[in-house]
């Protein structure tokens, strides 16, 4: 990583990564990439997320320019969400992370089981 003098914005990387790297943001981007335009309740059903968490995450993704929100003044009101061009550019990195996770689930399961076994053995010997 470059030093602050040669990269004054490098400290802001943490700010960006905290948004684009959180669980719900990634899952929302994946859903919108897969299905296109979705309404709020469709996203909620797809993800199994609470209404409050979905609202907060969508608001932040919209603020960061990754998701667009379109409001239709009908009865009942209709709101649709879609990826913006910036959000579309995030599809490939998210896809790569998702594929890595799928490919490595057995390895992660094995590592967790070994860790849990070792931790349990340490508790018994203490």
C-alpha positions in Angstrom: 0.0 0.0 0.0 1.4 3.4 -0.9 2.2 5.9 1.9 -0.2 8.7 2.7 2.0 11.3 0.9 1.8 9.5 -2.4 -1.8 8.3 -1.9 -3.9 10.8 0.1 -7.1 8.9 -0.5 -5.7 5.5 0.7 -7.2 6.0 4.2 -10.6 6.2 2.6 -10.3 2.7 1.3 -11.6 1.4 4.6 -14.7 3.5 4.3 -15.5 2.0 0.9 -14.6 -1.6 1.9 -16.9 -1.4 4.9 -19.8 -0.6 2.6 -19.1 -2.9 -0.3 -17.7 -5.7 1.8 -20.6 -6.2 4.3 -22.7 -9.3 4.1 -26.0 -7.7 3.1 -24.6 -5.3 0.6 -22.9 -8.1 -1.3 -26.1 -10.2 -1.2 -28.2 -7.3 -2.4 -25.8 -6.7 -5.3 -25.8 -10.4 -6.2 -29.6 -10.5 -6.2 -30.0 -7.4 -8.3 -27.3 -8.6 -10.7 -29.2 -12.0 -11.0 -32.8 -10.8 -11.2 -32.5 -7.2 -12.5 -35.0 -4.7 -11.1 -36.6 -5.9 -7.8 -39.2 -4.5 -5.4 -38.4 -4.1 -1.7 -40.4 -7.1 -0.6 -39.0 -9.3 -3.4 -35.5 -8.5 -2.1 -36.6 -9.2 1.4 -38.0 -12.6 0.5 -34.9 -13.5 -1.6 -32.5 -12.7 1.2 -34.4 -13.5 4.4 -33.3 -10.1 5.8 -35.2 -7.9 8.3 -37.1 -5.0 6.9 -35.0 -2.6 9.0 -31.6 -4.0 7.8 -32.8 -4.1 4.2 -33.9 -0.4 4.4 -30.6 0.7 6.0 -28.5 -1.2 3.5 -30.4 -0.1 0.5 -30.2 3.5 1.7 -26.4 3.3 2.0 -26.0 1.5 -1.3 -28.1 4.3 -2.9 -26.1 6.9 -1.2 -22.8 5.3 -2.5 -24.2 5.3 -6.0 -24.4 1.5 -6.4 -28.2 1.1 -6.4 -31.0 3.3 -7.8 -34.4 3.6 -6.2 -37.4 4.4 -8.4 -40.6 5.4 -6.6 -44.0 5.1 -8.4 -46.8 7.1 -6.7 -49.5 4.4 -7.2 -51.8 2.9 -4.6 -50.2 1.1 -2.9 -46.9 2.9 -3.6 -44.4 0.9 -5.6 -40.6 1.2 -5.2 -38.1 -0.6 -7.4 -34.4 -1.1 -6.9 -31.7 -1.7 -9.6 -28.0 -1.6 -10.0 -26.6 1.7 -11.3 -23.7 1.6 -13.8 -21.3 1.8 -10.8 -23.2 -1.1 -9.2 -22.9 -3.0 -12.5 -19.1 -2.5 -12.3 -19.2 -4.2 -8.9 -20.8 -7.4 -10.3 -17.6 -9.1 -11.3 -15.7 -8.6 -8.0 -18.8 -9.8 -6.1 -19.2 -12.8 -8.4 -15.5 -13.7 -7.9 -15.9 -13.6 -4.1 -19.1 -15.6 -4.2 -17.5 -18.3 -6.4 -14.5 -18.4 -4.1 -16.8 -18.9 -1.1 -18.8 -21.7 -2.9 -15.6 -23.4 -4.1 -14.1 -23.3 -0.6 -17.1 -24.3 1.5 -15.7 -27.9 2.1 -12.3 -26.5 3.1 -13.9 -24.0 5.5 -16.1 -26.7 7.0 -13.1 -28.9 7.6 -11.1 -26.0 9.1 -14.0 -25.1 11.4 -14.4 -28.7 12.6 -10.7 -29.0 13.3 -10.7 -25.8 15.2 -13.8 -26.6 17.2 -12.3 -30.1 18.0 -9.1 -28.5 19.2 -10.8 -25.9 21.2 -13.0 -28.5 22.9 -10.0 -30.7 23.7 -8.2 -27.6 25.3 -11.3 -26.9 27.4 -11.4 -30.5 28.7 -7.7 -30.5 29.5 -7.8 -27.2 31.4 
